[in-house]
Amino acid sequence: MSVYLVETYVVKAEKQREFTPLLNKFLKYKKEHPQLFKGLKSWKLFKQDYGGTSGMYIEMWEYGSLGELEKINARIFKDAGMKKIATHFHQIVEPATFSANIWSPVA
């Protein structure tokens, strides 16, 4: 049964213009390095438009198990290219809004 790494965050107001190019860089990198992301079942990004925190982004990373999540994430974020993307990402995100949670389906 799948497990999901769910990250939520808001991009700093003064960094909004950097978000889309960085997202596109990540998507291109992900497409060009399929072996790096092997085992990742799915990745989705949502933007909250109404309710809760306006402008909140929600990322869902789907893995086959908790063990796979740990193994695959370690591989992904050891990679020099992904380290650079992740570092830039954390510079444009409002730190107090960032959270990471692991979800598992119940029913």
Backbone torsions as a table, in degrees:
resi	resn	phi	psi	omega
1	MET	NA	138.9	-176.5
2	SER	-66.5	154.3	166.8
3	VAL	-124.4	153.1	-176.2
4	TYR	-123.7	131.7	168.8
5	LEU	-94.2	116.3	-176.0
6	VAL	-114.4	117.7	178.8
7	GLU	-112.6	137.1	177.0
8	THR	-125.6	146.8	-178.5
9	TYR	-168.6	162.3	173.3
10	VAL	-120.6	135.9	177.4
11	VAL	-80.6	136.8	178.1
12	LYS	-55.0	140.8	-177.8
13	ALA	-55.0	-43.4	-177.1
14	GLU	-76.2	-5.4	-178.6
15	LYS	-112.8	6.1	-177.8
16	GLN	-53.8	-39.9	-177.0
17	ARG	-67.6	-20.1	179.7
18	GLU	-84.9	-18.7	-172.4
19	PHE	-65.3	-52.3	-176.6
20	THR	-61.2	-45.5	176.5
21	PRO	-61.4	-36.6	178.5
22	LEU	-68.9	-40.6	176.0
23	LEU	-59.8	-45.7	179.1
24	ASN	-63.4	-36.7	177.1
25	LYS	-63.4	-44.0	177.8
26	PHE	-61.7	-47.9	-178.2
27	LEU	-60.8	-40.7	178.2
28	LYS	-65.7	-43.6	180.0
29	TYR	-62.5	-42.9	179.6
30	LYS	-61.8	-42.5	-179.4
31	LYS	-68.1	-38.3	-176.6
32	GLU	-81.1	-11.0	-178.6
33	HIS	-128.6	61.5	-176.0
34	PRO	-61.4	-31.8	-180.0
35	GLN	-65.2	-33.7	179.7
36	LEU	-64.0	-35.9	-176.7
37	PHE	-100.0	9.8	-179.7
38	LYS	-58.1	131.2	-179.6
39	GLY	100.3	-19.2	174.8
40	LEU	-73.0	118.3	-174.8
41	LYS	-74.5	-39.4	177.4
42	SER	-163.1	160.1	174.8
43	TRP	-140.8	129.2	179.4
44	LYS	-135.9	149.4	177.2
45	LEU	-127.5	130.4	178.2
46	PHE	-122.9	155.6	172.9
47	LYS	-123.3	128.0	179.8
48	GLN	-81.0	120.4	-177.5
49	ASP	-102.6	-22.7	-175.8
50	TYR	-144.6	138.2	179.6
51	GLY	83.5	154.7	179.2
52	GLY	59.3	-139.1	179.9
53	THR	-89.2	114.6	-179.6
54	SER	-63.7	137.1	178.9
55	GLY	81.5	7.5	179.1
56	MET	-69.7	135.0	173.3
57	TYR	-99.6	143.8	178.4
58	ILE	-127.7	118.0	176.7
59	GLU	-104.3	135.2	176.6
60	MET	-123.4	116.8	176.6
61	TRP	-105.9	120.7	-177.7
62	GLU	-103.9	130.9	179.3
63	TYR	-127.8	162.1	180.0
64	GLY	-73.9	-28.0	-179.1
65	SER	-161.8	169.8	177.4
66	LEU	-63.9	-38.8	177.2
67	GLY	-61.3	-42.5	177.7
68	GLU	-65.5	-40.2	177.6
69	LEU	-55.2	-50.2	-178.3
70	GLU	-62.2	-45.5	-177.8
71	LYS	-66.6	-47.7	-176.5
72	ILE	-69.2	-43.6	178.6
73	ASN	-62.3	-39.5	177.6
74	ALA	-59.8	-43.9	179.7
75	ARG	-64.8	-47.1	-177.2
76	ILE	-61.0	-48.5	-171.5
77	PHE	-89.4	3.4	168.2
78	LYS	-85.2	-23.1	-177.4
79	ASP	-66.0	133.5	-176.6
80	ALA	-59.6	-42.7	179.7
81	GLY	-63.9	-42.0	179.0
82	MET	-71.9	-32.5	175.9
83	LYS	-60.6	-42.0	-179.6
84	LYS	-64.7	-44.9	178.8
85	ILE	-63.2	-45.6	-179.0
86	ALA	-63.8	-39.5	178.4
87	THR	-62.4	-46.4	178.1
88	HIS	-62.3	-42.7	179.1
89	PHE	-55.9	-48.6	-177.1
90	HIS	-69.7	-17.4	175.6
91	GLN	-79.1	-22.6	-178.2
92	ILE	-101.0	-7.0	-179.3
93	VAL	-92.6	140.9	174.1
94	GLU	-70.3	110.9	-171.9
95	PRO	-55.0	-38.4	-176.9
96	ALA	-67.4	-14.6	-178.1
97	THR	-98.1	-9.1	-175.6
98	PHE	-79.2	131.0	171.9
99	SER	-143.3	151.6	176.4
100	ALA	-131.9	130.1	-177.4
101	ASN	-135.3	152.7	174.5
102	ILE	-110.7	125.2	-179.9
103	TRP	-112.3	146.5	170.7
104	SER	-132.4	142.9	-177.8
105	PRO	-68.4	148.1	-179.3
106	VAL	-110.5	-44.6	-178.1
107	ALA	-138.6	NA	NA
